[in-house]
Amino acid sequence: QLQLVESGGGLVQPGGSLRLSCKASGGTMGYTAISWFRQAPGMERTGVSCIGNADSDNYKYYRDSVKGRFTISRDHAENTVYLQMNNLKPEDTAVYYCLSGRCDSTIQLIPWYEYDNWGQGTQVTVSS
């Protein structure tokens, strides 16, 4: 079974950038649909972005609040999906998780409990 490990989080000032990595092991990621969720303190986990069963922009989806700031991409050679986050805001502060499973344009509405195999996540803190 594909195992996914998140990395790349950290502390950044508002307006800054981070690139999160979701590296797969135990198999080839190929065109597996990969989603990024996040959980802010005291809040439920919510969908942020996902890349579907192809790498074209038509199969990349974002929640409204990150459109134009976040970009999801896949590197087959590295067996990794990335989430480039630019112009970060304090409200982006959360633990970020990557998972395989459902990916479509309703990513921000997909319930977190539709996914399993949650990992440790990576902490992103946006603060001055």
N, C-alpha and C positions, 0 to 999 in steps of 0.2 A: 504494500500500500504506500502511496506517495506520502512522504513526510515533508512538511513545510516549516521553515524556520525564518522568523522575522528578524531584521536588524536595521541599524541606521538611524535610530531615534536619537534624541538629545535635547539639549537646551538651546533655544535660538531666540533672538530678539524679534519683535514684530517686524514684518517686512522681509525677514530672512528666508532661507531655503534649506530644505533637507531632502535627501533621497533615501527612501526606505527600500530595502531589499527583501524579497521573499524567495528563498532558495529551496529548491526541491531536492530531495534525496530518496533513495529507495526505488528509483525509476526515472523515466524520462517524462518531463512535464508535457512536452509536445504542445498540443493545442487544448490542453485541459483548461476549462474555465476557472479563473482565479479571481477571488473577490477580496477587497480590503474592507474591514470593518474597524470601527473605533469605539472606545468606551471612555467617556469623560467621567470625572468624579461624580458619583451620585446619580448617574444617568444610565439608561439602557444602552446596550451595544447597537450601533446603527451602521448601515451600509454607506461606504464612502465612494467606492469605485470598483469596477470589475472589467476584466477583459475576457471576451467570450471565446468561442471555438475557432477563431481566426484572429489575425493580428491587425487587420485593417481598422481604420478609425470607426467604421460602421459597427464594430463589435466592442467598442470601448464606451463605458457608461460612467456617469458621475452624478453624485448628488448635487442639487442645485447650488448649495453654498460653496462648493469648491470648483465649479465650472470656471474655466479660464485661468485657474491657479494651479490645479493639480493635473498631472499627466501620467497615465499608466502605460507601461510598455513591457515587452517581453524580449529576453535575450535567450535564444535557444541554445547557443553555445555554452552559456553559463547556467542553463537550467534555472533561470531566475526571472521573476517578474519584479519590476521596479515601480515605485510610486514617487514621482518627482513632485515635490510640494514647494511652490513659490509663493511669495507674498503672504507668508504665514501670519495668522491672526491669533490672539489669545484664545479665541473660541475653538481653535484647532487642537488645543491641548487635550490629550487623551492617550490611552494605550491603543496602539494600532495592531490589528491582527490580519493575517492573510489566511484564506481557506479556499479549498476547491469546492465547487458546487455550482449552484444556480447563479446565472449572470444574465441580466436583461436590463432594460431601460428603467425598471422600477427598483433599482438597487437600493435607493434610500428608503423604500417601504418594505423590503424583504425582511421578515422576522429573523432575528439572530438564531433562533432555535431551529431553523431549517438547516443549519450547518452543524457538523460535529467536528471532532478532532481539533479543538481550539488549542493553540500553543500558548507560549508565555507572552507573546506580544512584544512590542517595543514602545517605550515611553517617549512621547513627543511633548515637550513643554515649551510654550511660546510665552515669553515674559521679558519685560525690560528690567 
